[in-house]
């Protein structure tokens, strides 16, 4: 009988018993499914371009070549398979499939049963599907250079999020918060139990959000008295108190990557004019704290604005900048602090622009021999201020020139004059104002 040298399988077929290849070249073509009910022993050459399924042991002393896109499936009960480079490899059925050496596969699927890797290495280059079954042994399962066989219990000390297949060797220790950046860090905790509370989480609910911002605003405006623990949680700026800087820090945590385009502040001028606050600045404003007298009501989309009788807080809640805001009320600003997202603190220069020309009463009046005269102009203008005696004779020119908009003052020294009544007159364009002052030596 002539010995079989080559066998090319062109059609899907089932081999109902054990199959041994004694020296022949067996080729399974692409698209062909070969199902072996029994065991398979190869002492020749096997080239698999299609799909090959073995229900018994697979032994190899010859040459097996599996195309990377071919399919190889072990779907029996207890089976052994050799160290080879397989294509797409699937483990199904019941019992234990035992590796006899290192194996390399493309896609890997573990659907049921047990894969015993012993002390060998299973290297997976493609995708992983794990719908059932498990892996045993002291070997290793590498997926694209990363170990994926280990402890999958997040509460264990040797857990890694890279692990897909559980090794059953989880180690446990004292539970607690083991994050050094957390407020309640426990240096003895060997695994994180999810109890970490971070700075800025004022209500300690595990989340830093707008609720914490509102709480901090309440502390700054003295609506609510913070507990000692809340002061520690809220003092992100670490100056011993909760203030606008800490509020901006918390909003910055909430906004995170949304603040990438903001710029640091270097100078800020607050211009108050016609019931508006305009901020002339270089950089982006994250928060404002104003100390004031009088009345103030305002709102601006994207900004939280709160006040008490002395302090106004404005905080950007969406990362937007502040250029101008309108308000109602009689507002007298005493000071203004501006903060950027990097927590640079700028004391703003305050410029109050009057809404009309005015000549304020001289002080003191009566005076001896010096008095101060205040006046206001709503825009740059030519201003003349002169003093006259009761006969209308000009006796002093106090101001004569182009003056910038704003509030100004001029000091009049009348020491060379005699006691008596005098008049101070201010003119600028169509505006005229006169006041009477008394000089008493």
C-alpha positions as CSV (number, residue, x, y, z in Angstrom):
1,X,0.0,0.0,0.0
2,X,1.2,3.4,-0.9
3,X,1.9,5.7,2.1
4,X,-0.1,8.9,2.2
5,X,2.2,11.9,1.8
6,X,-0.2,14.9,1.5
7,X,-3.8,15.5,2.4
8,X,-5.7,18.8,1.6
9,X,-9.1,19.1,3.3
10,X,-11.3,21.2,1.1
11,X,-14.7,20.6,2.8
12,X,-15.8,20.7,6.4
13,X,-15.6,17.2,7.9
14,X,-16.0,15.4,11.2
15,X,-13.5,12.7,12.3
16,X,-15.5,10.4,14.7
17,X,-12.5,8.7,16.3
18,X,-8.9,9.3,17.3
19,X,-6.7,10.6,14.4
20,X,-3.0,10.1,14.0
21,X,-0.9,11.8,11.3
22,X,2.2,9.6,10.7
23,X,4.4,11.8,8.5
24,X,2.0,13.3,6.0
25,X,1.3,17.0,5.3
26,X,-2.3,17.8,6.3
27,X,-3.7,21.2,5.1
28,X,-7.0,22.6,6.3
29,X,-8.1,25.3,3.8
30,X,-9.6,28.7,4.7
31,X,-13.3,28.4,5.5
32,X,-13.1,24.6,6.2
33,X,-14.1,23.3,9.6
34,X,-12.5,20.0,10.8
35,X,-14.1,18.6,14.0
36,X,-12.2,15.8,15.8
37,X,-14.4,13.9,18.2
38,X,-11.4,12.0,19.6
39,X,-7.8,12.8,20.2
40,X,-5.3,14.1,17.6
41,X,-1.6,13.1,17.4
42,X,0.6,14.8,14.8
43,X,3.9,13.2,13.8
44,X,4.0,15.0,10.4
45,X,3.0,18.4,9.3
46,X,-0.3,20.3,9.8
47,X,-1.2,23.6,8.2
48,X,-4.4,25.2,9.5
49,X,-5.9,28.0,7.5
50,X,-9.5,27.2,8.6
51,X,-11.0,26.0,11.8
52,X,-9.9,23.0,13.8
53,X,-11.8,21.6,16.9
54,X,-10.4,18.8,19.1
55,X,-12.4,17.0,21.8
56,X,-9.5,14.8,23.1
57,X,-5.9,15.2,23.8
58,X,-3.7,17.0,21.3
59,X,-0.1,15.7,21.0
60,X,2.5,17.0,18.6
61,X,6.0,15.8,17.7
62,X,5.9,17.1,14.2
63,X,5.3,20.6,12.7
64,X,2.1,22.5,13.3
65,X,1.5,25.8,11.5
66,X,-1.5,27.8,12.4
67,X,-2.4,30.9,10.4
68,X,-3.0,33.9,12.7
69,X,-6.6,34.1,11.5
70,X,-7.3,30.4,11.8
71,X,-9.4,29.0,14.6
72,X,-8.4,26.3,17.1
73,X,-10.9,25.1,19.7
74,X,-10.6,22.6,22.6
75,X,-14.1,21.6,23.5
76,X,-13.7,18.3,25.3
77,X,-13.5,17.4,29.0
78,X,-10.0,16.8,30.3
79,X,-7.5,17.6,27.6
80,X,-3.8,18.2,27.0
81,X,-2.4,20.5,24.3
82,X,1.2,21.2,23.2
83,X,3.4,24.3,23.2
84,X,2.6,26.0,19.9
85,X,1.8,29.3,18.2
86,X,-1.9,29.0,17.5
87,X,-4.2,31.4,15.7
88,X,-7.5,32.3,17.4
89,X,-7.8,30.0,20.3
90,X,-11.0,29.0,22.1
91,X,-11.4,26.9,25.2
92,X,-14.9,25.4,25.7
93,X,-16.5,22.3,27.2
94,X,-15.9,21.0,30.7
95,X,-13.0,19.6,32.6
96,X,-9.4,20.8,32.6
97,X,-7.3,21.8,29.5
98,X,-3.7,21.6,30.4
99,X,-0.8,23.4,28.6
100,X,2.4,21.4,28.0
101,X,4.7,24.4,27.5
102,X,4.4,28.1,26.5
103,X,1.8,29.0,23.9
104,X,1.2,32.0,21.7
105,X,-2.2,32.9,20.4
106,X,-4.0,35.7,18.5
107,X,-7.5,36.1,19.9
108,X,-8.3,34.1,23.0
109,X,-11.7,33.0,24.4
110,X,-12.3,31.2,27.6
111,X,-16.0,30.2,27.7
112,X,-16.1,27.3,30.2
113,X,-14.0,24.7,31.9
114,X,-10.6,25.1,33.4
115,X,-7.3,26.2,31.7
116,X,-4.3,24.8,33.6
117,X,-1.2,26.9,32.6
118,X,1.0,25.1,35.2
119,X,4.2,27.1,35.2
120,X,4.1,28.1,31.6
121,X,3.3,31.3,29.8
122,X,0.2,31.9,27.6
123,X,0.9,35.0,25.4
124,X,-2.2,36.7,23.8
125,X,-1.6,39.1,21.0
126,X,-5.2,39.9,20.0
127,X,-8.5,40.3,21.9
128,X,-9.7,38.5,25.0
129,X,-13.2,37.1,25.7
130,X,-13.9,35.6,29.1
131,X,-17.5,34.5,29.5
132,X,-17.0,31.5,31.8
133,X,-14.4,29.2,33.3
134,X,-11.2,30.0,35.0
135,X,-7.4,29.6,34.9
136,X,-5.3,27.7,37.4
137,X,-1.5,27.3,37.9
138,X,1.5,29.3,38.7
139,X,2.3,30.4,35.2
140,X,1.6,33.7,33.5
141,X,-1.0,35.1,31.0
142,X,0.4,38.0,29.1
143,X,-1.8,40.3,26.9
144,X,0.2,42.6,24.7
145,X,3.0,42.8,27.2
146,X,0.8,43.2,30.3
147,X,0.2,40.5,32.9
148,X,-3.6,39.8,33.0
149,X,-3.6,36.8,35.5
150,X,-3.7,37.8,39.1
151,X,-5.9,39.0,41.9
152,X,-9.1,40.6,40.6
153,X,-10.6,41.6,44.0
154,X,-10.4,45.4,44.4
155,X,-10.2,45.1,48.2
156,X,-7.0,43.0,48.1
157,X,-3.6,44.5,48.6
158,X,-2.2,42.7,45.4
159,X,-5.1,43.8,43.2
160,X,-4.4,45.3,39.8
161,X,-7.0,46.7,37.3
162,X,-5.0,45.0,34.5
163,X,-6.0,41.5,35.8
164,X,-8.7,39.8,33.8
165,X,-8.3,36.2,35.0
166,X,-8.3,35.6,38.8
167,X,-5.4,33.7,40.1
168,X,-7.0,32.9,43.5
169,X,-4.0,34.3,45.5
170,X,-5.5,37.5,46.8
171,X,-3.9,39.0,49.9
172,X,-5.7,41.2,52.4
173,X,-4.7,43.6,55.2
174,X,-6.1,46.5,57.2
175,X,-8.9,48.3,55.3
176,X,-9.0,52.1,55.1
177,X,-8.0,55.1,53.0
178,X,-4.5,54.5,51.7
179,X,-4.3,57.6,49.5
180,X,-1.7,60.0,50.9
181,X,-3.5,63.0,49.3
182,X,-6.7,62.4,51.2
183,X,-7.8,64.1,54.4
184,X,-8.3,60.8,56.2
185,X,-5.2,59.0,55.0
186,X,-4.4,55.9,57.1
187,X,-0.8,55.0,56.9
188,X,-1.6,51.5,58.2
189,X,-4.3,50.7,55.6
190,X,-3.1,48.0,53.2
191,X,-6.0,48.4,50.8
192,X,-8.4,51.1,49.9
193,X,-12.0,50.5,51.1
194,X,-13.4,53.6,49.3
195,X,-13.6,55.7,52.4
196,X,-11.2,58.5,51.3
197,X,-12.4,62.0,51.9
198,X,-10.5,64.7,49.9
199,X,-9.8,68.3,50.7
200,X,-12.6,70.4,49.4
201,X,-15.3,67.9,50.2
202,X,-16.9,70.0,52.9
203,X,-19.9,67.7,53.6
204,X,-17.7,64.6,53.5
205,X,-20.0,62.8,51.1
206,X,-17.2,61.5,48.9
207,X,-17.9,64.0,46.1
208,X,-16.5,67.5,45.5
209,X,-19.3,69.4,43.9
210,X,-21.4,72.6,44.0
211,X,-22.8,71.7,47.4
212,X,-19.4,72.1,48.8
213,X,-19.0,75.5,47.1
214,X,-22.3,76.7,48.5
215,X,-21.2,75.6,52.0
216,X,-18.0,77.5,51.8
217,X,-19.7,80.6,50.6
218,X,-21.9,80.3,53.7
219,X,-18.8,80.1,55.9
220,X,-17.2,83.2,54.4
221,X,-20.3,85.3,54.6
222,X,-20.9,83.9,58.2
223,X,-24.3,82.4,57.4
224,X,-23.1,79.2,59.0
225,X,-20.3,78.5,61.4
226,X,-17.9,75.8,60.1
227,X,-16.8,72.9,62.4
228,X,-13.1,72.5,63.0
229,X,-13.1,69.5,60.6
230,X,-14.8,71.6,57.9
231,X,-12.2,74.3,58.3
232,X,-9.5,71.7,57.7
233,X,-11.3,70.2,54.7
234,X,-12.0,73.6,53.2
235,X,-8.7,75.5,53.8
236,X,-7.1,74.4,50.5
237,X,-5.1,77.7,50.3
238,X,-3.7,76.8,53.8
239,X,-3.9,80.2,55.3
240,X,-5.8,79.1,58.4
241,X,-9.3,80.3,57.2
242,X,-11.9,79.7,54.5
243,X,-12.0,82.5,52.0
244,X,-12.5,83.3,48.3
245,X,-9.2,81.6,47.5
246,X,-10.4,78.3,48.9
247,X,-13.7,78.6,47.1
248,X,-11.9,79.1,43.7
249,X,-9.7,76.1,44.5
250,X,-12.8,73.9,44.9
251,X,-14.4,75.2,41.7
252,X,-11.1,74.5,39.9
253,X,-11.2,70.9,41.1
254,X,-14.8,70.6,39.8
255,X,-14.1,72.2,36.5
256,X,-10.8,70.4,35.9
257,X,-9.9,70.3,32.2
258,X,-12.4,73.0,31.3
259,X,-9.9,75.6,32.6
260,X,-7.0,74.9,30.2
261,X,-7.4,78.2,28.3
262,X,-7.4,80.5,31.3
263,X,-4.6,83.0,31.9
264,X,-3.0,84.1,35.2
265,X,-3.8,87.6,36.5
266,X,-1.1,90.3,36.8
267,X,-3.1,93.5,37.4
268,X,-6.7,94.4,37.9
269,X,-8.5,97.8,37.9
270,X,-12.1,97.9,39.1
271,X,-14.0,100.7,37.4
272,X,-17.3,101.6,39.0
273,X,-19.5,103.6,36.6
274,X,-23.2,104.1,36.0
275,X,-24.3,101.1,38.1
276,X,-21.7,98.8,36.5
277,X,-18.5,97.2,37.6
278,X,-16.0,96.9,34.8
279,X,-12.7,95.0,35.3
280,X,-9.7,96.2,33.3
281,X,-7.2,93.4,33.6
282,X,-4.6,91.1,32.2
283,X,-5.5,87.5,32.7
284,X,-8.7,85.6,33.7
285,X,-10.7,86.2,36.9
286,X,-12.0,83.2,38.8
287,X,-13.4,84.9,41.9
288,X,-14.0,88.3,43.4
289,X,-14.3,89.4,47.0
290,X,-15.5,93.0,47.6
291,X,-15.8,94.7,51.0
292,X,-18.5,97.4,50.7
293,X,-21.1,99.6,52.3
294,X,-24.6,100.4,51.0
295,X,-26.8,98.2,48.8
296,X,-26.0,95.7,46.0
297,X,-28.1,93.4,43.9
298,X,-26.9,91.6,40.8
299,X,-26.8,88.4,38.8
300,X,-24.6,87.0,36.0
301,X,-25.0,83.7,34.1
302,X,-22.3,81.2,35.0
303,X,-21.4,83.1,38.2
304,X,-22.5,82.5,41.8
305,X,-23.0,85.9,43.5
306,X,-23.7,86.0,47.3
307,X,-23.4,88.8,49.9
308,X,-23.9,89.8,53.5
309,X,-24.1,93.3,54.8
310,X,-20.3,93.8,54.4
311,X,-18.9,91.3,51.8
312,X,-19.8,90.4,48.2
313,X,-18.5,87.1,46.8
314,X,-18.5,86.4,43.1
315,X,-17.3,83.0,41.9
316,X,-17.2,81.6,38.3
317,X,-19.0,78.3,38.3
318,X,-18.4,77.4,34.6
319,X,-14.9,78.7,34.0
320,X,-16.2,81.9,32.3
321,X,-14.3,85.2,32.7
322,X,-15.6,88.4,34.3
323,X,-15.3,91.7,32.3
324,X,-18.4,93.7,33.3
325,X,-21.4,93.3,35.5
326,X,-24.4,95.5,36.1
327,X,-26.0,96.1,39.5
328,X,-28.7,98.0,41.3
329,X,-28.3,99.8,44.6
330,X,-26.1,102.5,46.2
331,X,-22.7,100.7,46.3
332,X,-19.6,102.1,48.0
333,X,-16.7,99.9,47.5
334,X,-14.0,99.8,50.2
335,X,-11.7,97.1,48.8
336,X,-11.7,94.4,46.1
337,X,-9.6,91.2,45.8
338,X,-9.4,89.3,42.5
339,X,-8.3,85.6,42.3
340,X,-7.3,83.6,39.2
341,X,-7.5,79.8,38.7
342,X,-3.9,79.5,39.8
343,X,-4.8,81.3,43.1
344,X,-2.8,84.4,42.3
345,X,-4.3,87.1,44.5
346,X,-4.5,90.7,43.2
347,X,-5.7,93.7,45.2
348,X,-7.6,95.6,42.6
349,X,-7.1,99.3,42.1
350,X,-10.5,101.0,42.4
351,X,-11.6,103.7,40.1
352,X,-15.0,105.3,40.7
353,X,-16.4,107.2,37.7
354,X,-19.2,109.7,38.6
355,X,-22.3,109.9,36.5
356,X,-22.4,113.7,36.5
357,X,-20.4,116.8,37.2
358,X,-20.5,118.0,40.8
359,X,-18.8,120.3,43.2
360,X,-18.7,118.9,46.7
361,X,-18.9,121.0,49.9
362,X,-15.5,122.2,51.0
363,X,-14.2,120.7,54.2
364,X,-13.7,122.1,56.7
365,X,-16.0,125.0,56.3
366,X,-15.5,127.4,58.1
367,X,-11.8,126.8,57.8
368,X,-8.4,128.3,58.9
369,X,-6.4,128.6,56.8
370,X,-6.7,125.4,54.6
371,X,-9.7,123.7,53.2
372,X,-10.2,120.8,50.7
373,X,-12.6,121.1,47.8
374,X,-13.7,117.8,46.1
375,X,-15.2,117.7,42.7
376,X,-16.3,115.0,40.2
377,X,-16.3,114.8,36.4
378,X,-17.9,111.9,34.4
379,X,-15.5,112.1,31.5
380,X,-12.2,113.8,30.6
381,X,-12.9,117.5,30.4
382,X,-11.5,121.0,30.7
383,X,-12.2,122.2,34.3
384,X,-11.8,125.6,35.9
385,X,-12.2,126.2,39.6
386,X,-11.6,129.7,41.0
387,X,-12.2,131.5,44.3
388,X,-13.8,135.0,44.5
389,X,-14.5,137.5,47.3
390,X,-17.9,139.0,48.0
391,X,-17.3,141.8,45.4
392,X,-16.8,139.2,42.7
393,X,-13.1,139.7,42.4
394,X,-11.0,136.7,41.5
395,X,-8.5,136.0,44.3
396,X,-7.3,132.4,43.5
397,X,-7.2,130.0,40.6
398,X,-7.3,126.5,42.0
399,X,-7.8,124.4,38.8
400,X,-7.4,125.3,35.1
401,X,-6.8,122.5,32.7
402,X,-7.7,119.1,31.2
403,X,-8.7,116.7,33.9
404,X,-9.3,112.9,33.7
405,X,-12.7,111.5,34.6
406,X,-13.2,110.6,38.2
407,X,-13.2,112.1,41.7
408,X,-10.6,114.8,42.4
409,X,-9.7,117.2,45.2
410,X,-7.9,120.5,45.4
411,X,-6.5,122.2,48.6
412,X,-6.9,125.9,49.0
413,X,-4.5,127.7,51.4
414,X,-6.0,131.1,52.3
415,X,-3.5,132.1,54.9
416,X,-2.6,135.4,53.1
417,X,-6.2,136.5,53.0
418,X,-8.3,138.2,55.6
419,X,-11.2,136.6,57.4
420,X,-14.5,136.6,55.6
421,X,-16.9,135.0,53.1
422,X,-15.7,133.7,49.8
423,X,-17.2,131.9,46.8
424,X,-15.7,128.9,44.9
425,X,-16.9,128.5,41.4
426,X,-16.4,125.4,39.1
427,X,-17.1,125.5,35.4
428,X,-16.7,122.8,32.7
429,X,-18.5,123.3,29.4
430,X,-22.1,123.9,30.2
431,X,-21.7,122.9,33.8
432,X,-21.4,125.6,36.5
433,X,-21.6,125.3,40.3
434,X,-20.9,127.8,43.1
435,X,-20.5,127.3,46.9
436,X,-20.0,129.7,49.8
437,X,-17.1,129.1,52.3
438,X,-16.1,131.1,55.4
439,X,-12.5,131.8,56.3
440,X,-12.0,132.5,60.0
441,X,-8.6,133.4,61.4
